[in-house]
Amino acid sequence: VQLQASGGGLVQAGGSLRLSCAASGTAFSMYAMNWYRQAPGKQRELVAIIGTGGSTNYADSVKGRFTVSRDNAKNMVYLQMNSLKPEDTAVYYCNTKGWYGNFWGQGTLVTVSS
């Protein structure tokens, strides 16, 4: 599985960004997909999960502001980020892991200015 994240950039606090992650392969609909982030000097943390059936779960720090979604027909997963805060600044990674392995995209940088 190859994952390609995109959509990062510089945004002011309170703004929005939408990250995208394109996945290769024909079994995408069978993969739960995750978004992680890693801020400078901090450990990588799980931000959002979307299951194969569309169920979602979020880190407390982003609940109510971030929305994860997927389009199985396009092999895409998205992370809509609203009301961004400077503490959301990080490299964001898409990930999938299971019986088939553990795969990471290359990361996309999100910088939120105050």
C-alpha positions as CSV (number, residue, x, y, z in Angstrom):
1,V,0.0,0.0,0.0
2,Q,1.4,3.4,-1.0
3,L,0.0,6.5,0.7
4,Q,0.4,10.1,-0.6
5,A,-0.6,12.9,1.7
6,S,-1.2,16.5,0.5
7,G,-2.9,19.7,1.3
8,G,-0.7,21.1,4.1
9,G,0.3,24.8,4.2
10,L,0.4,27.9,6.2
11,V,-2.8,29.2,7.6
12,Q,-3.7,31.8,10.3
13,A,-5.3,30.7,13.5
14,G,-9.0,30.2,13.1
15,G,-8.6,29.2,9.5
16,S,-9.2,25.9,7.8
17,L,-7.3,23.3,5.7
18,R,-8.3,20.1,4.1
19,L,-5.7,17.3,3.9
20,S,-6.0,14.5,1.4
21,C,-4.4,11.1,1.3
22,A,-4.4,9.0,-1.8
23,A,-4.0,5.3,-1.4
24,S,-2.9,2.7,-4.0
25,G,-4.3,-0.8,-4.4
26,T,-7.7,-2.4,-4.9
27,A,-8.5,-3.2,-1.3
28,F,-8.7,0.3,0.1
29,S,-12.3,-0.1,1.3
30,M,-11.1,-2.9,3.6
31,Y,-8.6,-0.6,5.4
32,A,-9.2,1.5,8.4
33,M,-7.3,4.7,7.9
34,N,-5.6,6.9,10.4
35,W,-4.3,10.4,10.5
36,Y,-1.3,11.1,12.8
37,R,0.6,14.2,13.5
38,Q,4.0,15.1,14.9
39,A,4.9,18.5,16.2
40,P,8.5,19.6,16.5
41,G,10.1,18.0,19.5
42,K,7.0,15.9,20.3
43,Q,6.0,12.3,19.8
44,R,3.7,11.3,16.9
45,E,0.1,11.3,18.0
46,L,-3.0,9.8,16.6
47,V,-5.5,12.5,15.5
48,A,-8.3,10.7,13.8
49,I,-9.5,7.2,12.7
50,I,-12.0,6.2,10.1
51,G,-13.1,2.6,9.9
52,T,-14.1,0.6,6.9
53,G,-17.7,1.3,7.6
54,G,-17.2,5.0,8.1
55,S,-17.1,5.1,11.9
56,T,-14.8,7.8,13.2
57,N,-12.9,8.6,16.3
58,Y,-10.8,11.6,17.3
59,A,-8.2,12.8,19.7
60,D,-9.8,15.0,22.4
61,S,-7.6,17.9,21.2
62,V,-9.3,18.0,17.8
63,K,-12.9,16.9,18.6
64,G,-15.4,19.3,17.2
65,R,-12.9,20.9,14.9
66,F,-11.5,18.1,12.7
67,T,-13.6,15.8,10.5
68,V,-12.2,12.6,8.8
69,S,-13.9,11.2,5.8
70,R,-13.2,8.7,3.0
71,D,-14.2,8.1,-0.6
72,N,-13.7,4.5,-1.4
73,A,-14.4,4.9,-5.1
74,K,-11.4,7.3,-5.3
75,N,-9.2,5.6,-2.8
76,M,-9.0,8.8,-0.8
77,V,-9.2,9.8,2.8
78,Y,-9.6,13.4,3.9
79,L,-9.0,15.4,7.1
80,Q,-11.0,18.6,7.2
81,M,-9.5,20.9,9.8
82,N,-11.4,23.9,11.0
83,S,-10.8,26.5,13.7
84,L,-7.1,25.8,13.5
85,K,-4.8,26.7,16.5
86,P,-1.1,27.3,16.6
87,E,-0.8,24.0,18.6
88,D,-2.1,22.2,15.5
89,T,1.2,23.0,13.8
90,A,2.7,19.6,12.9
91,V,3.6,17.3,10.1
92,Y,0.5,15.2,9.4
93,Y,0.7,11.7,8.2
94,C,-1.9,9.2,6.9
95,N,-1.5,5.6,7.9
96,T,-3.1,2.3,7.6
97,K,-2.2,-0.8,9.6
98,G,-3.6,-4.3,10.1
99,W,-3.0,-7.8,9.1
100,Y,-1.6,-6.5,5.8
101,G,1.2,-4.4,7.4
102,N,1.8,-0.9,8.6
103,F,2.0,1.8,5.9
104,W,2.8,5.5,6.2
105,G,2.5,8.4,3.8
106,Q,5.3,10.9,3.5
107,G,3.7,13.6,5.6
108,T,2.4,17.1,4.9
109,L,3.3,20.1,6.9
110,V,0.6,22.3,8.5
111,T,1.7,25.5,10.0
112,V,-0.8,27.6,11.9
113,S,0.3,31.2,12.7
114,S,-1.0,33.2,15.6
